[in-house]
Amino acid sequence: MGHPDGLEEWTEAKEVGAPGFAAERRRLITGLADSRSDIGTALDASEERYRYTVALSPLIPWIADAYGNMIDIDVRGLEYTGLTYEACMGAGFLKAIHPHDRPMVRAAWNGARVTGLPLDYEIRLRHHDGSYRWHRSRAAPRQERGGKIALWYGTIEDINDRKMADEAIRWTADHDDLTGLWNRRAFMEGLRTALAGAENSGVEVALLLIDLDSFKALNDRYGHDVGDALLKEIAQRLQGNGAGDSMAGRLGGDEFALFIYTPDRTQLEETIAALRLALAEPCLLNGQAHSCRASIGVALFPEHRTDADGLYKNADLALYEAKVAGGGTRYFKSSMRASLQARMSELSLARHALDGDQVLPFYQPKVDLGSGIIKGFEALLRWRDPKHAIHAPGMIPAAFEDAELAIALDERMFERIAHDITKWNRLGLPIGRIAFNVSGATFRQEDFAANLLARTERACIPASCLELEVTETVLLERTSHNVTETFERLRHVGMTIALDDFGTGYASLIHLKQFPVDVLKIDCSFIRSLDPSNAAIVRAIVNLGRDLGITTVAEGIETDAQADRLHREGCDQAQGYLFSPAVAAEQVPALLANLHGPVGPKLRFWPC
C-alpha cells in the first residue's frame, strides 16, 4: 500500500464490503496519525532535553564553517561578551579575545584547517564589563565523504578559577611570599638562564648579594612587624633600581640578590651607586623613620666565574668582606678565598678555646696620675692553647664578627671576672672597679641590661665594682633612646660607663651629648706620638672631660715622659706597660702589693 509520505507499507488484504472498507480505512488513518503524534512528542521531548542540557552545562556551544568563520553561537556567548549575534559572525568573535592571545588563535586555526585535527587551546576572553577571564576553547571537525571538512563544532569553557589557582601555586613555588621577589630556587634558575644567554654575547652579568646591616637589631628592638615592613620596602627599591634586564630575589632573612646585564664597568658602578642611595633613604615604618645601610658583594660573569653556583660563592665571599669592613661594596678578588680560610681557622680556634674552657681574663691596672693610687683594672680577654701559651684576641678577630661566638666569649669572660672578683673580695683586696668590654652582638641584645644585672646578682658581686666599656662603633648599632635607657639603668645601681677609644669615632662629641657616660678613654693612637697635633687633641679631650665632670683615662702609656706630659695636661688616670702589662688573676694580689707608680711612693688603693 502506498504511504502518504511516499513509503510503501505492506498490509493484509481482506474482502470487505463498502461500509466495512470505509471503517477500516478510518482505523488505519487514525492509527497512522497516532503514530506520527508519538514521534512528534518524542522529538519535542528530545529537543527540550537538549535545550536544558545546553542551558545547564558550563560549556557554550558554537559552530564555524570549514575556514573557522563563526556561523552560530549559543545566546550565552552573546550575553557573556556583550557582542551582538551579527558582530560575532565570521571573524568578529576575535574581538572578544585578548589581543595577546589572537596570534596564537590564528596559528592554531591555520594548522587545524590543514591537518583536520581537533582544536584545544586556552585564551583570555573579554567579559561585557571589560574584564578578562581565562577560557578553554575546543572544537572538532565534521567531515564529508572523502575527508573534506564541512563544519566545526566547538565549545567554550570558563576555566578562570582553576587557572588562577594553578598560577597561584606556581607563583608560590617561585616567589617569596613576604616580598613578592623571586625565591632562592627560582632566582638561581633565572641566573643560570641569564648566564647561558650571555655566554656568546660579550655582555657581562653582575651578580650582587645584598645584606642589610643591623637588621637583627631593628627586628629585635621594634618587632617582626616593623622588620617585615622594612624587608618589603627594600624589595620594592631593588625592583625599581635595577638596570635594564635585571632580576631581584630574596634568598632568605635579610639577604637579597640582584643580577644585572651590564655592557661596561662604568655603567655597573653607576647602577650600584644609585642602588646604594635608594637603599640608604630612610624608611617610614609605623610613623617612625628608620635608616637602612647595606653591604654589597659583587661577582662578574665571565671574569670571576662562568657558572651560577660558582658566581654565587664568589659574590658571597665579596659580601663577607664588605660586612667585615663595616659595610659598603666589595668586588670579588681571588685573594678573598685565602682570607676566608684564615677566618674559618680563627673561628675554629675560638670555638676550641670555648669548648676547652681556655678563655680567661687578664687584668691591667688603671693608675691615678696624681697620686699613684690604683683605681681599678681593665679585664682583657686572653686564651690559653693546649701547650699553655697565652694568646691575645688579635689571633681570633673573626670570632668577634660572628654574633654567636662573640656573645659566647662575652658570657664566658663575665663568668670568670665575677669569679675573680668574688675571690678577691673574700681576701679583702682593694681592687677598685673592674672594667670589662662587650661586643656589638652582646650590646645589641634587647634585654642586655637586664641580663647583665641578673648575672651580677647571681654572682653576689656589687654592681658598683664594675665598669662597662663600649666603643663608639657599638653605640651606632642601637638607637640613641635605647642606649640612653641601658646606660641609665646600669648607672642607677652603681655601675659606671666608659667610652672606649674616644676621639676615633664618627661622632664623638654628639655621643657625649646624647649618652650619660662617666669615663673617657683616650685612644693610644694619640698617646704613642705626642706631637703638637696629638697633644692638642689630648688636651682638648682632657679639658672637655674636666668641664663635663667626666674622668679621663689615657691608654698605652709606655714611658715616663708620656706619663709626665699627661699628668701636666690634667689627665686623671692612665694604663699601659709603664705600670704593668695585663696579668693573670693569680698575679693581681702581688701586683697590688708591689707596684710603684711613676709619681709618688708605693701605690695606695681605692677600695670598691
C-alpha positions, 0 to 999 in steps of 0.5 A: 500500500502506498504511504502518504509520505511516499513509503510503501507499507505492506498490509493484509488484504481482506474482502470487505464490503463498502461500509466495512472498507470505509471503517477500516480505512478510518482505523488505519488513518487514525492509527497512522496519525497516532503514530506520527503524534508519538514521534512528534512528542518524542522529538519535542521531548528530545529537543527540550532535553537538549535545550536544558542540557545546553542551558545547564552545562558550563560549556557554550556551544558554537559552530564555524564553517570549514575556514573557522568563520563563526556561523552560530553561537549559543545566546550565552556567548552573546550575553557573556561578551556583550557582542551582538549575534551579527558582530560575532559572525565570521571573524568578529568573535576575535574581538572578544579575545585578548589581543595577546592571545589572537596570534596564537588563535590564528596559528592554531586555526591555520594548522587545524584547517590543514591537518583536520585535527581537533582544536584545544587551546586556552585564551583570555576572553573579554567579559561585557564589563571589560574584564578578562577571564581565562577560557578553554576553547575546543572544537572538532571537525565534521567531515564529508565523504572523502575527508573534506571538512564541512563544519566545526563544532566547538565549545567554550569553557570558563576555566578562570578559577582553576587557572588562577589557582594553578598560577597561584601555586606556581607563583608560590613555588617561585616567589617569596611570599613576604616580598613578592621577589623571586625565591632562592630556587627560582632566582638561581634558575633565572641566573643560570638562564641569564648566564647561558644567554650571555655566554656568546654575547660579550655582555657581562652579568653582575651578580650582587648579594645584598645584606642589610646591616643591623637588621637583627637589631631593628627586628629585635628592638621594634618587632617582626612587624616593623622588620617585615615592613622594612624587608618589603620596602627594600624589595620594592627599591631593588625592583625599581633600581635595577638596570635594564634586564635585571632580576631581584630575589630574596634568598632568605632573612635579610639577604637579597640578590640582584643580577644585572646585564651590564655592557661596561664597568662604568655603567655597573658602578653607576647602577650600584651607586644609585642602588646604594642611595635608594637603599640608604633613604630612610624608611617610614615604618609605623610613623617612625623613620628608620635608616637602612645601610647595606653591604654589597658583594659583587661577582662578574660573569665571565671574569670571576666565574662562568657558572651560577653556583660558582658566581654565587660563592664568589659574590658571597665571599665579596659580601663577607668582606664588605660586612667585615669592613663595616659595610659598603661594596666589595668586588670579588678578588681571588685573594678573598678565598685565602682570607676566608680560610684564615677566618674559618681557622680563627673561628675554629680556634675560638670555638676550641678555646670555648669548648676547652674552657681556655678563655680567661681574663687578664687584668691591667691596672688603671693608675691615678696620675696624681697620686699613684693610687690604683683605681681599678683594672681593665679585664682583657680577654686572653686564651690559653692553647693546649701547650699553655701559651697565652694568646691575645684576641688579635689571633681570633678577630673573626670570632668577634664578627660572628654574633654567636661566638662573640656573645659566647666569649662575652658570657664566658669572660663575665663568668670568670671576672665575677669569679675573680672578683668574688675571690678577691673580695673574700681576701679583702683586696682593694681592687677598685672597679673592674672594667670589662668590654662587650661586643656589638652582638652582646650590646645589641641584645634587647634585654642586655641590661637586664641580663647583665644585672641578673648575672651580677646578682647571681654572682653576689658581686656589687654592681658598683665594682664594675665598669662597662666599656663600649666603643663608639662603633657599638653605640651606632648599632642601637638607637640613641633612646635605647642606649640612653635607657641601658646606660641609665639603668646600669648607672642607677645601681652603681655601675659606671660607663666608659667610652672606649677609644674616644676621639676615633669615632664618627661622632664623638662629641654628639655621643657625649651629648646624647649618652650619660657616660662617666669615663673617657678613654683616650685612644693610644693612637694619640698617646704613642706620638705626642706631637703638637697635633696629638697633644692638642687633641689630648688636651682638648679631650682632657679639658672637655672631660674636666668641664663635663665632670667626666674622668679621663683615662689615657691608654698605652702609656709606655714611658715616663715622659708620656706619663709626665706630659699627661699628668701636666695636661690634667689627665686623671688616670692612665694604663699601659706597660709603664705600670704593668702589662695585663696579668693573670688573676693569680698575679693581681694580689702581688701586683697590688702589693708591689707596684710603684707608680711613676709619681709618688711612693708605693701605690695606695688603693681605692677600695670598691 
